[in-house]
Amino acid sequence: MKRLIHIDQLKGFGILSVLFLHTVGYIRNTLPYADTSLWRLEAWLHSFLMPFFVFISGFSFYHFYLKTKSVRDAYIYISCYKFMPYSEAA
């Protein structure tokens, strides 16, 4: 299946945003005074990045796994490969 370049670019943007977020957090923690603008920037990035990654991963999962398979195969994939590692061994 052909890769979607714009999805890869969005993933790269998200990874660079997380790197920037960690850098801002480190700078904010090393300052001798409380900077509310850095705190607001960090809070905004946190509230943006989690839904962003959930959206991108859901879109990728649908496009590469569910779109090409039948509904029955999709349920088998989800149940076997996603939930089996968390179940107890018989």
A tleap script that builds the chain and sets N, CA, C and O, in Angstrom:
source leaprc.protein.ff14SB
mol = sequence {
  NMET LYS ARG LEU ILE HIE ILE ASP GLN LEU
  LYS GLY PHE GLY ILE LEU SER VAL LEU PHE
  LEU HIE THR VAL GLY TYR ILE ARG ASN THR
  LEU PRO TYR ALA ASP THR SER LEU TRP ARG
  LEU GLU ALA TRP LEU HIE SER PHE LEU MET
  PRO PHE PHE VAL PHE ILE SER GLY PHE SER
  PHE TYR HIE PHE TYR LEU LYS THR LYS SER
  VAL ARG ASP ALA TYR ILE TYR ILE SER CYS
  TYR LYS PHE MET PRO TYR SER GLU ALA CALA
}
set mol.1.N position { 0.842 -1.180 0.000 }
set mol.1.CA position { 0.000 0.000 0.000 }
set mol.1.C position { 0.889 1.246 0.000 }
set mol.1.O position { 1.935 1.275 0.648 }
set mol.2.N position { 0.475 2.226 -0.704 }
set mol.2.CA position { 1.241 3.459 -0.854 }
set mol.2.C position { 1.222 4.279 0.447 }
set mol.2.O position { 0.182 4.419 1.091 }
set mol.3.N position { 2.365 4.803 0.808 }
set mol.3.CA position { 2.451 5.641 2.012 }
set mol.3.C position { 1.847 7.006 1.729 }
set mol.3.O position { 1.904 7.513 0.608 }
set mol.4.N position { 1.272 7.581 2.761 }
set mol.4.CA position { 0.711 8.922 2.654 }
set mol.4.C position { 1.748 9.914 3.172 }
set mol.4.O position { 2.030 9.966 4.369 }
set mol.5.N position { 2.303 10.687 2.272 }
set mol.5.CA position { 3.392 11.596 2.616 }
set mol.5.C position { 2.934 12.653 3.615 }
set mol.5.O position { 3.681 12.990 4.534 }
set mol.6.N position { 1.725 13.182 3.457 }
set mol.6.CA position { 1.279 14.239 4.370 }
set mol.6.C position { 1.083 13.702 5.787 }
set mol.6.O position { 1.235 14.461 6.745 }
set mol.7.N position { 0.753 12.432 5.951 }
set mol.7.CA position { 0.652 11.850 7.291 }
set mol.7.C position { 2.048 11.719 7.898 }
set mol.7.O position { 2.234 11.996 9.083 }
set mol.8.N position { 3.018 11.303 7.105 }
set mol.8.CA position { 4.395 11.235 7.596 }
set mol.8.C position { 4.912 12.617 7.990 }
set mol.8.O position { 5.636 12.751 8.976 }
set mol.9.N position { 4.544 13.637 7.229 }
set mol.9.CA position { 4.960 14.998 7.576 }
set mol.9.C position { 4.295 15.458 8.866 }
set mol.9.O position { 4.926 16.133 9.679 }
set mol.10.N position { 3.035 15.104 9.061 }
set mol.10.CA position { 2.363 15.462 10.313 }
set mol.10.C position { 2.988 14.741 11.503 }
set mol.10.O position { 3.122 15.329 12.577 }
set mol.11.N position { 3.371 13.488 11.331 }
set mol.11.CA position { 4.056 12.761 12.407 }
set mol.11.C position { 5.393 13.429 12.738 }
set mol.11.O position { 5.747 13.565 13.909 }
set mol.12.N position { 6.126 13.840 11.721 }
set mol.12.CA position { 7.387 14.543 11.945 }
set mol.12.C position { 7.181 15.858 12.667 }
set mol.12.O position { 7.954 16.209 13.558 }
set mol.13.N position { 6.138 16.591 12.288 }
set mol.13.CA position { 5.805 17.832 12.982 }
set mol.13.C position { 5.480 17.561 14.450 }
set mol.13.O position { 5.891 18.318 15.330 }
set mol.14.N position { 4.749 16.492 14.711 }
set mol.14.CA position { 4.405 16.140 16.086 }
set mol.14.C position { 5.632 15.775 16.897 }
set mol.14.O position { 5.747 16.165 18.059 }
set mol.15.N position { 6.547 15.033 16.300 }
set mol.15.CA position { 7.776 14.655 17.014 }
set mol.15.C position { 8.620 15.879 17.316 }
set mol.15.O position { 9.152 16.001 18.419 }
set mol.16.N position { 8.752 16.783 16.365 }
set mol.16.CA position { 9.510 18.013 16.624 }
set mol.16.C position { 8.811 18.889 17.664 }
set mol.16.O position { 9.476 19.571 18.444 }
set mol.17.N position { 7.479 18.877 17.680 }
set mol.17.CA position { 6.742 19.639 18.689 }
set mol.17.C position { 6.968 19.071 20.084 }
set mol.17.O position { 7.078 19.827 21.049 }
set mol.18.N position { 7.038 17.743 20.201 }
set mol.18.CA position { 7.329 17.125 21.499 }
set mol.18.C position { 8.739 17.485 21.950 }
set mol.18.O position { 8.965 17.750 23.131 }
set mol.19.N position { 9.680 17.496 21.027 }
set mol.19.CA position { 11.049 17.911 21.359 }
set mol.19.C position { 11.061 19.352 21.852 }
set mol.19.O position { 11.725 19.664 22.840 }
set mol.20.N position { 10.336 20.228 21.175 }
set mol.20.CA position { 10.235 21.619 21.595 }
set mol.20.C position { 9.564 21.730 22.965 }
set mol.20.O position { 9.973 22.538 23.798 }
set mol.21.N position { 8.525 20.910 23.193 }
set mol.21.CA position { 7.822 20.915 24.475 }
set mol.21.C position { 8.763 20.534 25.615 }
set mol.21.O position { 8.750 21.170 26.669 }
set mol.22.N position { 9.566 19.518 25.415 }
set mol.22.CA position { 10.499 19.102 26.460 }
set mol.22.C position { 11.575 20.161 26.692 }
set mol.22.O position { 12.019 20.366 27.821 }
set mol.23.N position { 11.988 20.826 25.625 }
set mol.23.CA position { 12.970 21.898 25.781 }
set mol.23.C position { 12.387 23.057 26.575 }
set mol.23.O position { 13.053 23.606 27.453 }
set mol.24.N position { 11.153 23.432 26.275 }
set mol.24.CA position { 10.490 24.509 27.015 }
set mol.24.C position { 10.326 24.117 28.478 }
set mol.24.O position { 10.543 24.943 29.365 }
set mol.25.N position { 9.950 22.883 28.740 }
set mol.25.CA position { 9.812 22.422 30.119 }
set mol.25.C position { 11.126 22.456 30.872 }
set mol.25.O position { 11.159 22.826 32.045 }
set mol.26.N position { 12.217 22.073 30.210 }
set mol.26.CA position { 13.525 22.116 30.850 }
set mol.26.C position { 13.928 23.562 31.153 }
set mol.26.O position { 14.417 23.859 32.243 }
set mol.27.N position { 13.722 24.452 30.190 }
set mol.27.CA position { 14.066 25.864 30.406 }
set mol.27.C position { 13.237 26.451 31.532 }
set mol.27.O position { 13.753 27.195 32.365 }
set mol.28.N position { 11.946 26.117 31.561 }
set mol.28.CA position { 11.065 26.649 32.597 }
set mol.28.C position { 11.487 26.157 33.985 }
set mol.28.O position { 11.405 26.903 34.961 }
set mol.29.N position { 11.935 24.909 34.071 }
set mol.29.CA position { 12.347 24.371 35.374 }
set mol.29.C position { 13.695 24.899 35.837 }
set mol.29.O position { 13.970 24.887 37.036 }
set mol.30.N position { 14.544 25.362 34.929 }
set mol.30.CA position { 15.863 25.852 35.339 }
set mol.30.C position { 15.877 27.345 35.633 }
set mol.30.O position { 16.866 27.854 36.161 }
set mol.31.N position { 14.801 28.060 35.304 }
set mol.31.CA position { 14.758 29.488 35.586 }
set mol.31.C position { 14.614 29.728 37.088 }
set mol.31.O position { 13.900 28.993 37.770 }
set mol.32.N position { 15.285 30.750 37.601 }
set mol.32.CA position { 15.172 31.026 39.041 }
set mol.32.C position { 13.854 31.711 39.426 }
set mol.32.O position { 13.590 31.895 40.614 }
set mol.33.N position { 13.041 32.083 38.467 }
set mol.33.CA position { 11.770 32.758 38.739 }
set mol.33.C position { 10.663 32.033 37.969 }
set mol.33.O position { 10.935 31.274 37.039 }
set mol.34.N position { 9.437 32.273 38.360 }
set mol.34.CA position { 8.296 31.635 37.700 }
set mol.34.C position { 7.889 32.458 36.489 }
set mol.34.O position { 7.503 33.620 36.617 }
set mol.35.N position { 7.976 31.861 35.336 }
set mol.35.CA position { 7.597 32.526 34.091 }
set mol.35.C position { 6.266 31.957 33.622 }
set mol.35.O position { 6.193 30.809 33.183 }
set mol.36.N position { 5.211 32.768 33.718 }
set mol.36.CA position { 3.881 32.270 33.373 }
set mol.36.C position { 3.694 32.092 31.874 }
set mol.36.O position { 2.879 31.270 31.455 }
set mol.37.N position { 4.427 32.839 31.056 }
set mol.37.CA position { 4.267 32.676 29.608 }
set mol.37.C position { 4.797 31.317 29.149 }
set mol.37.O position { 4.194 30.682 28.284 }
set mol.38.N position { 5.915 30.868 29.716 }
set mol.38.CA position { 6.423 29.540 29.369 }
set mol.38.C position { 5.495 28.448 29.881 }
set mol.38.O position { 5.319 27.421 29.225 }
set mol.39.N position { 4.901 28.666 31.053 }
set mol.39.CA position { 3.960 27.687 31.586 }
set mol.39.C position { 2.733 27.583 30.684 }
set mol.39.O position { 2.251 26.483 30.415 }
set mol.40.N position { 2.232 28.715 30.221 }
set mol.40.CA position { 1.070 28.702 29.318 }
set mol.40.C position { 1.396 28.025 27.995 }
set mol.40.O position { 0.585 27.265 27.467 }
set mol.41.N position { 2.587 28.300 27.456 }
set mol.41.CA position { 3.002 27.653 26.212 }
set mol.41.C position { 3.091 26.144 26.402 }
set mol.41.O position { 2.636 25.381 25.549 }
set mol.42.N position { 3.665 25.718 27.500 }
set mol.42.CA position { 3.788 24.288 27.773 }
set mol.42.C position { 2.413 23.640 27.960 }
set mol.42.O position { 2.179 22.536 27.466 }
set mol.43.N position { 1.512 24.310 28.661 }
set mol.43.CA position { 0.162 23.773 28.859 }
set mol.43.C position { -0.586 23.684 27.531 }
set mol.43.O position { -1.303 22.711 27.295 }
set mol.44.N position { -0.433 24.670 26.673 }
set mol.44.CA position { -1.097 24.631 25.375 }
set mol.44.C position { -0.551 23.495 24.518 }
set mol.44.O position { -1.313 22.787 23.858 }
set mol.45.N position { 0.762 23.322 24.530 }
set mol.45.CA position { 1.346 22.241 23.743 }
set mol.45.C position { 0.882 20.878 24.249 }
set mol.45.O position { 0.604 19.982 23.452 }
set mol.46.N position { 0.797 20.718 25.573 }
set mol.46.CA position { 0.296 19.454 26.117 }
set mol.46.C position { -1.139 19.202 25.680 }
set mol.46.O position { -1.484 18.078 25.314 }
set mol.47.N position { -1.972 20.222 25.712 }
set mol.47.CA position { -3.377 20.037 25.351 }
set mol.47.C position { -3.563 19.838 23.845 }
set mol.47.O position { -4.601 19.332 23.419 }
set mol.48.N position { -2.597 20.220 23.049 }
set mol.48.CA position { -2.678 20.056 21.598 }
set mol.48.C position { -2.099 18.724 21.133 }
set mol.48.O position { -2.668 18.075 20.255 }
set mol.49.N position { -0.975 18.312 21.712 }
set mol.49.CA position { -0.235 17.185 21.164 }
set mol.49.C position { -0.901 15.837 21.414 }
set mol.49.O position { -0.858 14.972 20.538 }
set mol.50.N position { -1.509 15.628 22.567 }
set mol.50.CA position { -2.142 14.336 22.823 }
set mol.50.C position { -3.294 14.063 21.853 }
set mol.50.O position { -3.314 12.995 21.242 }
set mol.51.N position { -4.256 14.980 21.683 }
set mol.51.CA position { -5.296 14.712 20.681 }
set mol.51.C position { -4.735 14.609 19.262 }
set mol.51.O position { -5.264 13.860 18.441 }
set mol.52.N position { -3.680 15.348 18.971 }
set mol.52.CA position { -3.054 15.295 17.656 }
set mol.52.C position { -2.527 13.893 17.365 }
set mol.52.O position { -2.786 13.341 16.295 }
set mol.53.N position { -1.786 13.312 18.316 }
set mol.53.CA position { -1.244 11.972 18.110 }
set mol.53.C position { -2.341 10.917 18.079 }
set mol.53.O position { -2.231 9.947 17.329 }
set mol.54.N position { -3.401 11.081 18.877 }
set mol.54.CA position { -4.508 10.126 18.842 }
set mol.54.C position { -5.193 10.182 17.472 }
set mol.54.O position { -5.525 9.141 16.906 }
set mol.55.N position { -5.400 11.364 16.950 }
set mol.55.CA position { -6.015 11.509 15.627 }
set mol.55.C position { -5.144 10.883 14.540 }
set mol.55.O position { -5.643 10.128 13.705 }
set mol.56.N position { -3.869 11.186 14.546 }
set mol.56.CA position { -2.966 10.663 13.511 }
set mol.56.C position { -2.863 9.140 13.600 }
set mol.56.O position { -2.880 8.464 12.571 }
set mol.57.N position { -2.758 8.588 14.812 }
set mol.57.CA position { -2.658 7.136 14.931 }
set mol.57.C position { -3.966 6.459 14.523 }
set mol.57.O position { -3.939 5.399 13.897 }
set mol.58.N position { -5.109 7.053 14.868 }
set mol.58.CA position { -6.381 6.485 14.446 }
set mol.58.C position { -6.554 6.533 12.941 }
set mol.58.O position { -7.051 5.579 12.342 }
set mol.59.N position { -6.156 7.620 12.333 }
set mol.59.CA position { -6.237 7.732 10.872 }
set mol.59.C position { -5.330 6.712 10.203 }
set mol.59.O position { -5.724 6.070 9.229 }
set mol.60.N position { -4.116 6.561 10.722 }
set mol.60.CA position { -3.183 5.589 10.145 }
set mol.60.C position { -3.703 4.167 10.315 }
set mol.60.O position { -3.597 3.354 9.397 }
set mol.61.N position { -4.266 3.862 11.486 }
set mol.61.CA position { -4.799 2.522 11.732 }
set mol.61.C position { -5.939 2.223 10.775 }
set mol.61.O position { -6.013 1.130 10.215 }
set mol.62.N position { -6.827 3.191 10.585 }
set mol.62.CA position { -7.943 2.975 9.659 }
set mol.62.C position { -7.440 2.794 8.230 }
set mol.62.O position { -7.856 1.870 7.530 }
set mol.63.N position { -6.559 3.664 7.810 }
set mol.63.CA position { -6.126 3.657 6.410 }
set mol.63.C position { -5.335 2.398 6.062 }
set mol.63.O position { -5.519 1.839 4.981 }
set mol.64.N position { -4.456 1.939 6.962 }
set mol.64.CA position { -3.573 0.836 6.619 }
set mol.64.C position { -4.088 -0.525 7.063 }
set mol.64.O position { -3.657 -1.539 6.515 }
set mol.65.N position { -5.001 -0.588 8.042 }
set mol.65.CA position { -5.458 -1.881 8.527 }
set mol.65.C position { -6.936 -2.142 8.233 }
set mol.65.O position { -7.286 -3.218 7.749 }
set mol.66.N position { -7.793 -1.185 8.516 }
set mol.66.CA position { -9.222 -1.442 8.422 }
set mol.66.C position { -9.789 -1.212 7.029 }
set mol.66.O position { -10.731 -1.895 6.628 }
set mol.67.N position { -9.241 -0.280 6.301 }
set mol.67.CA position { -9.792 0.062 4.992 }
set mol.67.C position { -9.634 -1.077 3.989 }
set mol.67.O position { -10.472 -1.255 3.106 }
set mol.68.N position { -8.571 -1.838 4.128 }
set mol.68.CA position { -8.291 -2.891 3.157 }
set mol.68.C position { -8.844 -4.250 3.569 }
set mol.68.O position { -8.784 -5.194 2.782 }
set mol.69.N position { -9.377 -4.375 4.776 }
set mol.69.CA position { -9.853 -5.653 5.260 }
set mol.69.C position { -11.362 -5.620 5.475 }
set mol.69.O position { -11.973 -4.552 5.517 }
set mol.70.N position { -11.945 -6.790 5.608 }
set mol.70.CA position { -13.364 -6.859 5.921 }
set mol.70.C position { -13.566 -6.550 7.406 }
set mol.70.O position { -12.604 -6.522 8.174 }
set mol.71.N position { -14.787 -6.325 7.796 }
set mol.71.CA position { -15.089 -5.999 9.185 }
set mol.71.C position { -14.719 -7.164 10.093 }
set mol.71.O position { -14.208 -6.953 11.193 }
set mol.72.N position { -14.972 -8.390 9.643 }
set mol.72.CA position { -14.636 -9.573 10.447 }
set mol.72.C position { -13.129 -9.659 10.675 }
set mol.72.O position { -12.693 -9.913 11.798 }
set mol.73.N position { -12.334 -9.453 9.643 }
set mol.73.CA position { -10.880 -9.487 9.788 }
set mol.73.C position { -10.381 -8.370 10.698 }
set mol.73.O position { -9.416 -8.554 11.439 }
set mol.74.N position { -11.031 -7.224 10.643 }
set mol.74.CA position { -10.627 -6.115 11.496 }
set mol.74.C position { -10.875 -6.449 12.961 }
set mol.74.O position { -10.027 -6.162 13.805 }
set mol.75.N position { -12.023 -7.051 13.282 }
set mol.75.CA position { -12.304 -7.435 14.668 }
set mol.75.C position { -11.337 -8.509 15.159 }
set mol.75.O position { -10.908 -8.482 16.312 }
set mol.76.N position { -10.997 -9.445 14.292 }
set mol.76.CA position { -10.025 -10.477 14.673 }
set mol.76.C position { -8.668 -9.844 14.933 }
set mol.76.O position { -7.999 -10.193 15.906 }
set mol.77.N position { -8.252 -8.920 14.078 }
set mol.77.CA position { -6.968 -8.238 14.279 }
set mol.77.C position { -6.954 -7.490 15.594 }
set mol.77.O position { -6.001 -7.600 16.364 }
set mol.78.N position { -8.006 -6.729 15.856 }
set mol.78.CA position { -8.054 -5.929 17.078 }
set mol.78.C position { -8.057 -6.820 18.309 }
set mol.78.O position { -7.335 -6.553 19.270 }
set mol.79.N position { -8.864 -7.877 18.290 }
set mol.79.CA position { -8.968 -8.716 19.478 }
set mol.79.C position { -7.714 -9.551 19.707 }
set mol.79.O position { -7.289 -9.714 20.851 }
set mol.80.N position { -7.119 -10.078 18.654 }
set mol.80.CA position { -5.959 -10.954 18.824 }
set mol.80.C position { -4.667 -10.198 19.097 }
set mol.80.O position { -3.901 -10.569 19.986 }
set mol.81.N position { -4.429 -9.161 18.349 }
set mol.81.CA position { -3.131 -8.512 18.417 }
set mol.81.C position { -3.075 -7.318 19.355 }
set mol.81.O position { -1.988 -6.874 19.725 }
set mol.82.N position { -4.216 -6.797 19.740 }
set mol.82.CA position { -4.206 -5.639 20.616 }
set mol.82.C position { -4.531 -5.985 22.056 }
set mol.82.O position { -3.988 -5.369 22.973 }
set mol.83.N position { -5.414 -6.968 22.279 }
set mol.83.CA position { -5.849 -7.258 23.643 }
set mol.83.C position { -5.229 -8.519 24.219 }
set mol.83.O position { -5.242 -8.693 25.438 }
set mol.84.N position { -4.694 -9.397 23.402 }
set mol.84.CA position { -4.122 -10.645 23.906 }
set mol.84.C position { -2.909 -10.424 24.811 }
set mol.84.O position { -2.777 -11.157 25.792 }
set mol.85.N position { -2.021 -9.475 24.555 }
set mol.85.CA position { -0.879 -9.305 25.465 }
set mol.85.C position { -1.309 -8.927 26.886 }
set mol.85.O position { -0.545 -9.134 27.829 }
set mol.86.N position { -2.510 -8.380 27.057 }
set mol.86.CA position { -2.955 -7.958 28.373 }
set mol.86.C position { -3.792 -9.019 29.085 }
set mol.86.O position { -4.156 -8.829 30.245 }
set mol.87.N position { -4.102 -10.122 28.422 }
set mol.87.CA position { -4.891 -11.155 29.064 }
set mol.87.C position { -3.975 -12.143 29.763 }
set mol.87.O position { -2.781 -12.219 29.474 }
set mol.88.N position { -4.562 -12.908 30.700 }
set mol.88.CA position { -3.790 -13.884 31.434 }
set mol.88.C position { -3.593 -15.137 30.590 }
set mol.88.O position { -4.449 -15.507 29.786 }
set mol.89.N position { -2.464 -15.771 30.788 }
set mol.89.CA position { -2.194 -17.015 30.058 }
set mol.89.C position { -3.000 -18.137 30.688 }
set mol.89.O position { -3.095 -18.229 31.912 }
set mol.90.N position { -3.572 -18.980 29.864 }
set mol.90.CA position { -4.396 -20.079 30.387 }
set mol.90.C position { -3.562 -21.271 30.759 }
set mol.90.O position { -4.098 -22.281 31.215 }
savepdb mol mol.pdb
quit
